């Protein structure tokens, strides 16, 4: 397959703007998927399609809260795992053995729910990043 050569841009177009106009242009460019201002201006001037990112602030806020909740749940889960591990070391004592067996199911249910929440938050995060 032959490489397509990029055409060299050798012509320079200069224009003047006041601060307000330049700030407005910068805000428009930031809403688009274009990383640099020159590429955005080129697309607009040549009437090529410009892809605009649309962000829903309430969804962003919700997602931020869910990511924080996920971190907290992971921390609680880690602490819970450590506590259960220490209790398993005490399973030689009959009272602890009974208590461990009783709460082992609760521990597993907690881990499963935490993993489900983590998976859903990651799924939502990945889906929202693409929009």
Secondary structure, DSSP 8 states (H G I E B T S, - for coil): ------------------HHHHHHHHHHHHHBS-SSHHHHHHHHHTT----B----HHHHHHHHHHHHHHHHHHHHHHHHHHHHHHHHHTTTSHHHHHHHHHHHHHHHHHHHHHHHHHHHHHHHHHHHHH-
